[in-house]
Amino acid sequence: MSNAKYIPALSFKWLTPFFDVLVEGPMSALRIRKDLVAQAGDLNGKRVLDVGCGTGTLAMMVKQAYPAADVVGLDGDPQILEIARSKAKKRGLEIRARNVIRASISRCFV
C-alpha cells in the first residue's frame, strides 16, 4: 500500500476540515448515528470498533452514551484522525483514533 495514493473521503484534502458540516447536514448522518447507538444496547464494559471513523462522531457518541466502553476508531486518513482526536479532547472523551494503514488491526486495541 505504500505505493498507492490515498484518496480522502471527500476526494480532496482541502475538503477534509469541512467533513462534519457536509456529511452531518444534508445527508442526515447524525440522525442515523443516534439511532444506531440507541439500538446497540448497553456497551459499557465492551470494546467498540468504529471502522472508517472519519472525524470520530459515532465513536464519541458511543463513549458519551456508554462511558465504560472501550472505543477505538480506525481510519486511513491521518488528517481526519487528527480532527477526531481534537474533537474528543475538547469533549474530554477518551477515544483511541488509529491509522489503519500504519498499524495492524490487532495492535489498534493496545
Summary of the structure (lengths in Angstrom):
residues: 110
radius of gyration: 13.9
end to end distance: 22.9
largest distance: 41.8
contacts: 291
relative contact order: 0.17
helix: 46%
strand: 14%
